[in-house]
Amino acid sequence: MSARSLGGVVFGAAVVLGAIAQGLSAAPGLGRMPLPAFLAVAAVSALALALQLAATAWAARRIVAPDAPAHAGLALAWAAVLVLIGAVLSALFAPAGLLAGIAATFVLPAAAAGRAGALTGFGVVRRHPWRALLLVLGVVVLGGVSLVVSIATGLFLTGMIGGIVAWLWFGVVIAWLLLWGTRLAVRASAARPTLAG
């Protein structure tokens, strides 16, 4: 199996398995659990999201740059940090959670490329400012659409089924945005000037 094909398989599996994992966290009765059990379910849900983000970033790297190395461990570490930041920001002011989503589209492709200083992924903004702006606008617009999708699935599909359908949508959006961010990062690294020595 080629690197690009493997990336495609992992890409699809991350979306589907992530949706199932998050849907299970909406099982009937979980809202009436004791607080420690509820916090444990929330922690498992956050871990599942971090795994999904890391797997998707790794797969996007394999699809866009099949001959280049991809680093799942570094992507997982940064995904966990971004999930934690997103949770804190969302708890303070729900729309602020989009900031973590915006950061993820720049940081996770850099982490999957093996850059320990994954914050250098924001260097894409300097090299391709208009494309980076379009990516940020894409995150904001799709974040708004995703809010409508989550409300609709909550109204018309409840429990695990509603959770799975909503997270299938979120997974597709995450995958598409990370693929877009990875393509932009690869384009920016190809445009990076080299030192003649």
C-alpha positions as CSV (number, residue, x, y, z in Angstrom):
1,M,0.0,0.0,0.0
2,S,1.4,3.4,-0.9
3,A,1.9,6.2,1.6
4,R,-0.8,8.2,0.0
5,S,-3.3,5.2,0.1
6,L,-2.4,4.5,3.7
7,G,-3.0,8.2,4.5
8,G,-6.4,8.0,2.8
9,V,-7.4,4.9,4.9
10,V,-6.3,6.6,8.1
11,F,-8.0,9.8,7.1
12,G,-11.4,8.0,6.7
13,A,-10.9,5.8,9.8
14,A,-10.1,8.9,11.9
15,V,-13.4,10.5,10.9
16,V,-15.6,7.4,11.4
17,L,-13.9,6.2,14.6
18,G,-13.8,9.7,16.1
19,A,-17.5,10.1,15.4
20,I,-18.3,6.8,17.1
21,A,-16.1,7.6,20.1
22,Q,-17.7,11.0,20.5
23,G,-21.2,9.7,19.9
24,L,-20.8,7.2,22.7
25,S,-20.1,10.1,25.1
26,A,-23.7,11.2,24.3
27,A,-25.2,7.8,25.4
28,P,-28.5,8.1,27.4
29,G,-27.9,8.4,31.2
30,L,-24.4,9.9,31.1
31,G,-25.8,13.3,32.1
32,R,-27.0,11.8,35.4
33,M,-23.7,10.3,36.4
34,P,-21.8,11.3,39.5
35,L,-19.3,14.1,38.9
36,P,-16.1,11.9,39.0
37,A,-17.6,9.5,36.4
38,F,-18.7,12.4,34.2
39,L,-15.3,14.0,34.4
40,A,-13.8,10.6,33.4
41,V,-16.1,10.5,30.3
42,A,-15.1,14.0,29.5
43,A,-11.4,13.2,29.7
44,V,-11.9,10.1,27.5
45,S,-13.8,12.3,25.0
46,A,-10.9,14.9,25.0
47,L,-8.4,12.1,24.5
48,A,-10.4,10.7,21.6
49,L,-10.5,14.1,20.0
50,A,-6.7,14.6,20.4
51,L,-6.2,11.1,18.8
52,Q,-8.5,12.0,16.0
53,L,-6.7,15.3,15.3
54,A,-3.3,13.7,15.4
55,A,-4.3,10.8,13.1
56,T,-5.9,13.3,10.7
57,A,-2.9,15.5,10.7
58,W,-0.6,12.5,10.1
59,A,-2.9,11.2,7.3
60,A,-3.0,14.7,5.7
61,R,0.8,14.8,5.6
62,R,0.9,11.3,4.0
63,I,-1.6,12.4,1.4
64,V,-0.1,15.7,0.5
65,A,3.6,14.8,0.8
66,P,3.8,11.0,0.5
67,D,7.6,10.9,0.2
68,A,8.2,13.2,3.2
69,P,8.3,11.9,6.8
70,A,5.2,12.2,9.0
71,H,5.4,12.2,12.8
72,A,2.3,11.0,14.7
73,G,3.7,11.3,18.2
74,L,4.6,15.0,17.8
75,A,1.2,15.6,16.2
76,L,-0.5,13.9,19.2
77,A,1.4,16.0,21.7
78,W,0.3,19.2,20.0
79,A,-3.2,18.0,19.4
80,A,-3.5,17.3,23.2
81,V,-2.3,20.8,24.0
82,L,-4.7,22.4,21.4
83,V,-7.7,20.3,22.8
84,L,-6.9,21.5,26.3
85,I,-6.6,25.2,25.1
86,G,-9.8,24.8,23.1
87,A,-11.7,23.4,26.1
88,V,-10.5,26.3,28.4
89,L,-11.3,28.9,25.8
90,S,-14.7,27.4,25.0
91,A,-15.6,27.3,28.7
92,L,-14.7,31.0,29.1
93,F,-16.5,32.1,25.9
94,A,-17.8,29.6,23.4
95,P,-16.8,31.3,20.2
96,A,-13.2,31.7,21.5
97,G,-12.8,27.9,20.9
98,L,-12.5,28.8,17.3
99,L,-9.1,30.2,18.1
100,A,-7.8,26.7,18.9
101,G,-9.3,25.5,15.6
102,I,-7.5,28.2,13.7
103,A,-4.2,27.4,15.5
104,A,-4.7,23.7,14.8
105,T,-4.8,24.3,11.0
106,F,-1.3,25.9,11.2
107,V,0.3,24.0,14.2
108,L,-0.7,20.4,13.5
109,P,0.6,20.3,9.9
110,A,3.9,21.6,11.2
111,A,3.9,19.0,14.0
112,A,3.1,16.2,11.6
113,A,6.0,17.3,9.5
114,G,8.3,16.7,12.5
115,R,8.9,20.3,13.5
116,A,9.3,20.3,17.3
117,G,8.7,24.0,17.3
118,A,5.4,23.5,15.6
119,L,4.4,27.1,16.3
120,T,6.6,27.9,13.4
121,G,3.7,26.6,11.4
122,F,2.4,30.2,11.6
123,G,5.2,31.1,9.2
124,V,2.8,30.2,6.5
125,V,1.0,33.5,7.2
126,R,4.2,35.4,6.2
127,R,4.8,33.4,3.0
128,H,1.2,33.1,1.8
129,P,-0.8,35.8,3.7
130,W,-3.9,35.7,1.4
131,R,-4.1,31.9,1.4
132,A,-3.6,31.8,5.1
133,L,-6.4,34.4,5.5
134,L,-8.7,32.2,3.4
135,L,-7.9,29.3,5.6
136,V,-8.8,31.3,8.7
137,L,-12.0,32.5,7.1
138,G,-12.7,28.8,6.2
139,V,-12.4,27.8,9.8
140,V,-14.7,30.6,11.0
141,V,-17.4,29.9,8.3
142,L,-17.3,26.2,8.8
143,G,-17.3,26.7,12.6
144,G,-20.6,28.6,12.1
145,V,-22.0,26.0,9.8
146,S,-21.0,23.3,12.3
147,L,-22.8,25.2,15.1
148,V,-26.0,25.0,13.0
149,V,-25.4,21.3,12.2
150,S,-24.9,20.5,15.9
151,I,-28.1,22.4,16.9
152,A,-30.0,20.6,14.1
153,T,-28.8,17.2,15.1
154,G,-29.5,17.9,18.7
155,L,-33.1,18.8,17.8
156,F,-33.9,16.1,15.3
157,L,-31.5,13.3,16.3
158,T,-30.9,12.7,20.0
159,G,-28.6,10.6,22.0
160,M,-25.8,8.6,20.5
161,I,-27.2,8.7,16.9
162,G,-27.3,12.5,17.0
163,G,-23.8,12.6,18.5
164,I,-22.4,10.3,15.8
165,V,-24.1,12.2,13.0
166,A,-22.8,15.6,14.4
167,W,-19.3,14.2,14.9
168,L,-19.3,12.7,11.4
169,W,-19.8,16.3,10.1
170,F,-17.2,17.7,12.5
171,G,-14.7,15.0,11.5
172,V,-15.2,15.7,7.8
173,V,-14.7,19.5,8.5
174,I,-11.6,18.8,10.6
175,A,-10.2,16.5,7.9
176,W,-10.8,19.0,5.1
177,L,-9.4,21.9,7.1
178,L,-6.3,20.0,8.1
179,L,-5.8,18.8,4.5
180,W,-6.0,22.4,3.4
181,G,-3.6,23.6,6.1
182,T,-1.2,20.8,5.2
183,R,-1.2,21.7,1.5
184,L,-0.6,25.3,2.4
185,A,2.3,24.3,4.8
186,V,3.9,22.1,2.1
187,R,3.6,24.9,-0.5
188,A,5.2,27.3,2.0
189,S,8.1,25.0,2.8
190,A,8.7,24.5,-0.9
191,A,8.8,28.3,-1.4
192,R,11.2,28.7,1.5
193,P,14.5,30.3,0.2
194,T,17.6,28.1,0.5
195,L,21.0,29.4,1.5
196,A,23.6,29.0,-1.3
197,G,26.8,28.1,0.3
